[in-house]
């Protein structure tokens, strides 16, 4: 019996030790916030004497934005860097601290409010000053429970106004990720307008022509790479001068319902105003973005207006000369998509059995030697990039000798253009010019070295039928 009592006593002592060990020490770190980063919807910072700053997910894509709300109710927005926002939430979710004396109102500074998707909120009242690498904070949980604790001064600094504003996305064209449907660029001397139709880019102004995809992508990459060197948060108004350069990029957002009335267009604009410093290394610009509903003409601001400084070398990297956008291929479709060729007296049409000649009421198959030559011509026009492209003037280039004129239509009946083909000298980098094929239309004159165009020109010269 005595042995049983001893064993029971030892068991009770062990249980007591476990209970004591399971309790957090009064002076040890305490877990503070029960947060799931993916469930946080917003964080708000209210600092004495400053506008409120709200970091929250907005819009159809639930993108993170930083909203600055002035005392008069006006707001300005800017996209936030999602990795930085999520990293801050992870830090807050793992917070621990040591108990402190209660924080009085006289010592309080900023108030941070964290809202979750379920409607619950955490409220943090931070001390205005930190001491010896620590600062006091008063934490109010969604249930109303209040804790007073010390936090590292790094956490206080992370939640300071200037730090939260550094969460902003540094892309100078707000939120632009390289996806575009239309591009407009205006300078004092030039207006450039580009548009994508059925996946193909074209020049709309100052002339109409197919656009070179490689150069369009170069422009989009350069626009996406435009970075903010500095945000100018103080000035509410900029200089009253016409922009030196205005870039506007539109991105179509498909309707989530399939109804055209629900289609949206994101319009992003950067207006470059004047040098931001004496050296001209940076330029002051006004950045803004809106979500437009074409059906109702409603417009919701999603970024700006915000004054930023942009490096001049980044602006110089933007290709804006309309002539460099002229497509190096004369025809914007593949050779197999050409359905009709008009050589004047000779009209050819593609069928599922091959090319036929349309003569009178009785079409006839095109002879094999003619079919292979015709394919060489279509390959030259639609598949071979020109070695040199120039704007077409009223007169052909020096030494031009016309070989044939041709009009093309697509398999769907679309007009693919009318061209004059011939030969002319091509001035190389060396001393002696060389013969080249020339393809002219109303916009461009394209030169092709003889090795790449010989078969097409030979067929046109030998087999054209006036």
C-alpha positions as CSV (number, residue, x, y, z in Angstrom):
1,X,0.0,0.0,0.0
2,X,2.8,2.3,0.9
3,X,4.4,1.6,-2.5
4,X,1.2,2.6,-4.3
5,X,1.1,5.9,-2.4
6,X,4.7,6.7,-3.4
7,X,4.0,6.0,-7.0
8,X,0.9,8.1,-6.9
9,X,2.8,11.0,-5.3
10,X,5.5,10.8,-8.0
11,X,2.9,10.9,-10.8
12,X,1.3,14.0,-9.3
13,X,4.7,15.7,-9.0
14,X,5.4,14.9,-12.6
15,X,2.1,16.2,-13.8
16,X,2.7,19.4,-11.8
17,X,6.1,19.8,-13.5
18,X,4.6,19.4,-16.9
19,X,1.9,22.0,-16.2
20,X,4.5,24.5,-14.9
21,X,6.7,23.9,-18.0
22,X,3.7,24.4,-20.4
23,X,3.0,27.9,-19.1
24,X,5.0,30.7,-20.8
25,X,7.3,32.4,-18.5
26,X,6.2,35.9,-17.5
27,X,9.3,37.4,-18.9
28,X,9.6,35.2,-22.1
29,X,8.4,36.0,-25.6
30,X,4.6,35.9,-26.1
31,X,2.8,35.1,-29.4
32,X,0.8,38.2,-30.3
33,X,-1.3,38.0,-33.4
34,X,-3.3,35.1,-34.7
35,X,-3.1,35.9,-38.4
36,X,-3.2,33.9,-41.6
37,X,-1.4,36.0,-44.2
38,X,-3.6,34.8,-47.1
39,X,-6.7,35.9,-45.1
40,X,-5.6,39.5,-44.5
41,X,-7.6,42.0,-46.6
42,X,-6.2,45.3,-45.6
43,X,-3.9,47.1,-43.3
44,X,-4.4,50.8,-42.3
45,X,-1.9,53.2,-40.8
46,X,-3.1,56.4,-39.0
47,X,-0.2,58.6,-38.0
48,X,-0.7,61.9,-36.2
49,X,-0.6,64.8,-38.6
50,X,-0.6,62.7,-41.7
51,X,-3.1,61.3,-44.2
52,X,-4.3,57.8,-43.6
53,X,-2.5,55.0,-45.6
54,X,-4.5,51.9,-46.5
55,X,-3.0,48.9,-48.1
56,X,-5.8,46.7,-49.5
57,X,-6.8,44.5,-52.4
58,X,-9.1,46.1,-55.0
59,X,-10.6,45.6,-58.4
60,X,-11.6,42.7,-60.5
61,X,-8.2,41.0,-60.1
62,X,-8.0,41.8,-56.4
63,X,-4.7,43.6,-56.8
64,X,-2.9,45.2,-53.9
65,X,-3.0,49.0,-53.9
66,X,-1.8,51.7,-51.5
67,X,-4.5,54.3,-50.9
68,X,-3.6,57.6,-49.4
69,X,-6.7,59.3,-47.9
70,X,-6.5,63.0,-47.2
71,X,-8.4,64.7,-44.4
72,X,-10.8,66.2,-47.0
73,X,-11.7,62.7,-48.2
74,X,-9.8,62.8,-51.5
75,X,-7.8,59.7,-52.3
76,X,-4.8,58.8,-54.5
77,X,-3.9,55.2,-55.3
78,X,-0.8,53.3,-56.5
79,X,-0.2,49.6,-57.1
80,X,1.6,47.8,-54.3
81,X,4.3,45.2,-54.7
82,X,2.5,42.0,-53.7
83,X,5.7,40.2,-52.6
84,X,6.5,43.0,-50.2
85,X,2.9,43.2,-48.9
86,X,2.8,39.4,-48.3
87,X,6.3,39.5,-46.7
88,X,5.0,42.1,-44.2
89,X,2.0,40.1,-43.4
90,X,4.1,37.0,-42.7
91,X,6.3,39.1,-40.3
92,X,3.2,40.3,-38.5
93,X,1.7,36.8,-38.3
94,X,4.9,35.6,-36.5
95,X,5.2,38.4,-34.0
96,X,6.2,37.7,-30.5
97,X,7.2,40.0,-27.7
98,X,7.8,40.5,-24.0
99,X,5.3,41.9,-21.6
100,X,5.6,45.7,-20.9
101,X,3.9,48.3,-18.8
102,X,0.7,49.7,-20.2
103,X,1.2,52.3,-23.0
104,X,-0.5,55.6,-22.1
105,X,-2.2,57.8,-24.6
106,X,0.4,60.5,-24.1
107,X,3.2,58.2,-25.3
108,X,1.2,56.7,-28.3
109,X,2.0,57.3,-31.9
110,X,0.7,55.5,-35.0
111,X,-2.3,53.2,-35.0
112,X,-2.3,50.1,-37.2
113,X,-5.5,48.3,-38.0
114,X,-5.4,44.9,-39.7
115,X,-8.6,43.6,-41.2
116,X,-9.2,39.9,-42.1
117,X,-11.5,38.4,-44.7
118,X,-13.9,37.2,-42.0
119,X,-14.4,40.8,-40.8
120,X,-12.3,40.5,-37.7
121,X,-9.8,43.2,-36.9
122,X,-6.6,43.6,-34.9
123,X,-5.6,47.0,-33.6
124,X,-2.0,48.0,-32.7
125,X,-1.2,51.2,-30.9
126,X,2.5,51.9,-31.3
127,X,4.7,54.0,-29.0
128,X,5.8,57.3,-30.6
129,X,9.4,56.6,-29.5
130,X,11.6,53.5,-29.2
131,X,14.3,53.0,-26.7
132,X,17.3,50.6,-26.7
133,X,16.1,48.8,-29.7
134,X,12.6,48.2,-28.4
135,X,9.3,50.0,-28.4
136,X,6.0,49.4,-26.5
137,X,2.8,48.5,-28.3
138,X,-0.8,48.0,-27.2
139,X,-2.5,45.2,-29.0
140,X,-6.3,44.8,-29.1
141,X,-7.5,41.4,-30.5
142,X,-10.9,40.9,-32.3
143,X,-12.3,39.6,-29.1
144,X,-11.4,42.8,-27.2
145,X,-8.5,41.3,-25.3
146,X,-5.7,43.8,-24.7
147,X,-2.0,43.0,-24.4
148,X,0.9,45.4,-23.7
149,X,4.3,44.2,-25.0
150,X,7.7,45.3,-26.2
151,X,8.5,44.9,-29.9
152,X,11.8,45.3,-31.7
153,X,12.3,48.7,-33.1
154,X,12.6,47.1,-36.6
155,X,8.9,46.3,-36.4
156,X,8.1,49.9,-35.4
157,X,10.2,51.1,-38.4
158,X,8.4,48.6,-40.7
159,X,5.1,50.0,-39.8
160,X,6.2,53.7,-40.1
161,X,4.6,55.8,-42.7
162,X,7.8,56.1,-44.9
163,X,8.3,52.4,-44.8
164,X,4.7,51.5,-45.8
165,X,5.0,53.9,-48.7
166,X,8.0,52.0,-49.9
167,X,5.7,49.0,-50.5
168,X,4.6,50.8,-53.7
169,X,5.3,49.1,-57.0
170,X,8.2,50.9,-58.7
171,X,7.0,50.6,-62.2
172,X,6.6,54.2,-63.6
173,X,3.6,53.1,-65.8
174,X,1.4,52.0,-62.9
175,X,1.1,48.2,-62.7
176,X,2.0,47.6,-66.4
177,X,3.2,44.1,-67.0
178,X,3.8,44.2,-70.7
179,X,0.3,43.2,-71.9
180,X,-1.2,45.8,-74.2
181,X,-3.9,46.2,-76.8
182,X,-3.1,49.8,-78.0
183,X,-0.2,52.2,-77.6
184,X,-0.1,56.0,-78.1
185,X,3.0,58.1,-77.8
186,X,3.0,61.9,-78.4
187,X,6.0,64.2,-78.5
188,X,6.4,67.7,-79.8
189,X,7.3,66.4,-83.3
190,X,5.8,62.9,-83.6
191,X,2.6,61.0,-82.9
192,X,2.8,57.2,-82.9
193,X,-0.3,55.0,-82.6
194,X,-0.2,51.2,-82.6
195,X,-3.0,48.7,-82.2
196,X,-3.2,44.9,-82.0
197,X,-6.0,43.4,-84.1
198,X,-6.5,39.6,-83.9
199,X,-3.0,39.2,-82.5
200,X,-1.3,41.3,-85.2
201,X,0.2,44.7,-84.5
202,X,-0.3,47.5,-86.9
203,X,0.6,51.2,-87.2
204,X,-2.4,53.5,-87.2
205,X,-0.6,56.9,-87.2
206,X,1.2,58.8,-88.7
207,X,0.5,56.2,-91.5
208,X,-1.2,52.9,-91.8
209,X,0.9,49.8,-92.2
210,X,1.7,46.4,-90.6
211,X,4.0,46.8,-87.6
212,X,7.2,44.9,-87.0
213,X,6.4,42.6,-84.0
214,X,10.0,42.6,-82.7
215,X,10.1,46.4,-82.4
216,X,6.6,46.5,-80.8
217,X,7.8,44.0,-78.2
218,X,11.0,46.1,-77.7
219,X,8.8,49.1,-76.9
220,X,6.6,47.1,-74.5
221,X,9.6,45.8,-72.7
222,X,11.1,49.2,-72.4
223,X,7.8,50.6,-71.1
224,X,7.6,47.9,-68.5
225,X,11.1,48.6,-67.4
226,X,10.5,52.3,-66.8
227,X,11.2,52.6,-63.0
228,X,10.4,55.2,-60.5
229,X,13.7,56.7,-59.2
230,X,11.7,58.8,-56.6
231,X,8.1,59.4,-55.7
232,X,7.2,63.0,-55.1
233,X,4.5,62.8,-52.5
234,X,4.6,66.5,-51.4
235,X,3.5,68.5,-54.4
236,X,-0.3,68.3,-55.2
237,X,0.2,70.1,-58.5
238,X,2.9,70.0,-61.1
239,X,4.2,72.5,-63.6
240,X,1.7,73.9,-66.0
241,X,3.6,73.0,-69.2
242,X,2.7,70.7,-72.1
243,X,4.2,67.2,-71.8
244,X,7.6,66.6,-73.5
245,X,6.4,63.0,-74.0
246,X,3.0,61.4,-73.3
247,X,2.7,57.6,-73.3
248,X,-0.7,56.0,-73.1
249,X,-1.2,52.2,-73.0
250,X,-4.6,50.5,-73.2
251,X,-5.1,46.9,-72.2
252,X,-8.4,45.1,-72.9
253,X,-9.8,43.1,-70.0
254,X,-12.2,40.4,-71.3
255,X,-15.7,40.3,-69.9
256,X,-15.9,37.8,-67.0
257,X,-19.5,37.1,-68.0
258,X,-19.1,37.1,-71.8
259,X,-21.4,40.1,-72.0
260,X,-19.8,42.9,-74.0
261,X,-21.3,45.4,-71.6
262,X,-19.0,44.0,-68.9
263,X,-15.8,44.5,-70.9
264,X,-13.2,46.7,-69.3
265,X,-10.2,48.6,-70.5
266,X,-7.2,49.6,-68.3
267,X,-5.8,53.0,-69.5
268,X,-2.3,53.8,-68.2
269,X,-0.7,57.1,-68.9
270,X,2.7,58.7,-68.2
271,X,3.2,62.4,-69.0
272,X,6.9,63.5,-68.9
273,X,7.0,67.1,-67.9
274,X,10.4,68.6,-67.4
275,X,13.9,67.7,-66.0
276,X,13.8,66.9,-62.3
277,X,17.4,68.0,-61.7
278,X,20.0,70.3,-63.2
279,X,21.9,67.5,-64.8
280,X,18.9,66.1,-66.6
281,X,19.5,62.6,-65.2
282,X,15.9,62.3,-64.2
283,X,12.6,63.8,-65.5
284,X,9.5,64.7,-63.6
285,X,6.4,62.9,-64.8
286,X,2.8,62.5,-63.9
287,X,1.6,58.9,-63.7
288,X,-2.0,57.7,-63.6
289,X,-4.2,54.7,-64.5
290,X,-8.0,54.2,-64.8
291,X,-10.4,51.3,-65.4
292,X,-12.8,52.3,-68.2
293,X,-16.1,50.6,-69.0
294,X,-16.7,51.4,-72.7
295,X,-20.4,50.4,-72.6
296,X,-21.3,53.0,-70.0
297,X,-18.2,55.3,-70.4
298,X,-17.7,55.0,-66.6
299,X,-14.1,55.5,-65.4
300,X,-12.7,54.4,-62.1
301,X,-9.2,55.7,-61.1
302,X,-6.9,52.8,-60.0
303,X,-3.6,54.7,-59.7
304,X,-2.4,58.3,-59.3
305,X,-2.4,61.0,-60.2
306,X,1.2,60.7,-58.7
307,X,4.3,62.7,-59.5
308,X,7.3,60.6,-60.0
309,X,10.9,61.0,-61.2
310,X,12.1,58.7,-64.0
311,X,15.7,58.1,-65.2
312,X,16.3,59.9,-68.5
313,X,18.3,56.9,-69.9
314,X,15.2,54.7,-69.5
315,X,13.1,57.2,-71.4
316,X,15.8,57.3,-74.1
317,X,15.5,53.5,-74.5
318,X,11.9,53.8,-75.8
319,X,11.8,53.3,-79.6
320,X,9.3,56.0,-80.8
321,X,10.3,56.7,-84.4
322,X,7.3,55.5,-86.5
323,X,9.6,54.4,-89.3
324,X,11.4,51.8,-87.2
325,X,8.0,50.1,-86.6
326,X,7.3,49.4,-90.3
327,X,7.1,45.6,-90.7
328,X,10.1,44.0,-92.4
329,X,7.8,41.6,-94.2
330,X,5.6,43.1,-96.9
331,X,2.5,40.9,-96.1
332,X,1.3,40.3,-92.5
333,X,0.1,36.7,-93.1
334,X,1.9,33.5,-93.9
335,X,2.3,32.5,-97.6
336,X,-0.2,29.6,-97.1
337,X,-2.9,32.2,-96.1
338,X,-2.7,34.1,-99.4
339,X,-5.8,33.0,-101.4
340,X,-5.7,35.3,-104.5
341,X,-3.0,36.8,-106.6
342,X,-3.8,39.5,-109.2
343,X,-0.9,40.2,-111.7
344,X,-3.0,42.3,-114.0
345,X,-3.9,40.2,-117.0
346,X,-3.3,37.0,-114.9
347,X,-5.5,36.3,-111.8
348,X,-4.7,33.2,-109.7
349,X,-6.7,31.6,-106.9
350,X,-5.8,29.0,-104.4
351,X,-8.1,25.9,-104.0
352,X,-7.8,22.8,-102.0
353,X,-6.3,21.1,-105.1
354,X,-3.7,23.9,-105.8
355,X,-3.6,27.2,-107.8
356,X,-5.9,27.8,-110.7
357,X,-5.9,30.5,-113.4
358,X,-9.1,32.5,-113.6
359,X,-9.6,33.1,-117.4
360,X,-13.1,33.6,-118.7
361,X,-15.7,31.1,-117.5
362,X,-13.3,28.2,-117.4
363,X,-10.6,28.2,-114.7
364,X,-7.6,26.0,-115.5
365,X,-4.9,24.5,-113.2
366,X,-1.7,26.5,-113.0
367,X,1.3,24.6,-114.5
368,X,3.8,23.2,-112.0
369,X,6.6,25.5,-113.1
370,X,4.4,28.5,-112.6
371,X,3.1,27.2,-109.3
372,X,6.6,26.9,-107.8
373,X,7.6,30.3,-109.1
374,X,4.4,31.8,-107.6
375,X,5.2,30.3,-104.2
376,X,8.7,31.9,-104.5
377,X,7.0,35.3,-104.9
378,X,4.7,34.7,-102.0
379,X,7.6,33.5,-99.8
380,X,9.4,36.7,-100.6
381,X,6.5,38.9,-99.8
382,X,5.1,37.1,-96.7
383,X,8.0,35.2,-95.2
384,X,11.3,36.9,-95.9
385,X,12.2,39.9,-93.8
386,X,13.7,42.8,-95.8
387,X,17.3,43.7,-95.5
388,X,16.5,47.4,-95.6
389,X,13.2,49.3,-95.1
390,X,12.6,52.9,-96.0
391,X,9.6,55.1,-96.3
392,X,8.3,55.2,-99.8
393,X,8.6,58.6,-101.5
394,X,6.8,59.8,-104.5
395,X,9.6,58.6,-106.7
396,X,11.1,55.1,-106.7
397,X,14.7,54.6,-105.6
398,X,17.6,55.5,-108.0
399,X,18.1,52.8,-110.6
400,X,14.7,51.1,-110.0
401,X,13.5,48.9,-112.8
402,X,9.9,47.6,-112.5
403,X,9.3,44.0,-113.1
404,X,5.6,43.5,-112.1
405,X,2.7,44.8,-110.1
406,X,0.7,42.4,-107.8
407,X,-2.3,42.6,-105.5
408,X,-3.0,40.0,-102.9
409,X,-6.1,38.8,-100.9
410,X,-6.3,36.5,-98.0
411,X,-8.1,33.2,-97.9
412,X,-10.9,35.1,-96.0
413,X,-11.1,37.7,-98.8
414,X,-9.2,40.4,-96.9
415,X,-7.1,42.9,-98.8
416,X,-3.4,42.1,-98.1
417,X,-2.1,45.0,-100.2
418,X,-0.9,46.1,-103.6
419,X,2.8,46.1,-104.5
420,X,5.2,47.0,-107.2
421,X,8.1,44.6,-107.6
422,X,11.4,45.3,-109.3
423,X,15.2,45.6,-109.0
424,X,17.5,48.4,-107.9
425,X,21.0,48.8,-106.5
426,X,21.4,48.3,-102.8
427,X,24.1,50.4,-101.2
428,X,26.0,48.2,-98.8
429,X,28.4,49.2,-96.1
430,X,31.2,48.5,-98.6
431,X,32.2,50.3,-101.7
432,X,30.3,48.5,-104.5
433,X,26.4,48.5,-104.6
434,X,24.8,45.1,-105.3
435,X,21.6,44.2,-107.1
436,X,18.6,43.7,-104.9
437,X,14.9,43.0,-105.3
438,X,12.6,45.9,-104.4
439,X,9.0,45.7,-103.1
440,X,7.2,49.0,-102.9
441,X,3.8,50.0,-101.6
442,X,2.3,53.3,-100.5
443,X,4.1,53.2,-97.1
444,X,7.4,51.4,-97.5
445,X,10.1,50.4,-99.9
446,X,11.8,47.2,-99.0
447,X,15.1,45.9,-100.3
448,X,16.1,42.2,-100.4
449,X,19.5,41.0,-101.3
450,X,19.7,39.0,-104.5
451,X,20.5,35.7,-102.9
452,X,17.2,35.8,-101.0
453,X,15.0,37.1,-103.9
454,X,16.5,35.7,-107.1
455,X,13.9,33.0,-107.8
456,X,11.0,35.3,-107.3
457,X,12.3,38.0,-109.5
458,X,13.3,35.5,-112.2
459,X,9.8,34.0,-112.3
460,X,8.2,37.4,-112.5
461,X,10.5,38.5,-115.3
462,X,10.2,35.3,-117.3
463,X,6.5,34.3,-116.8
464,X,4.6,37.5,-116.2
465,X,1.6,37.7,-118.6
466,X,0.5,41.2,-119.4
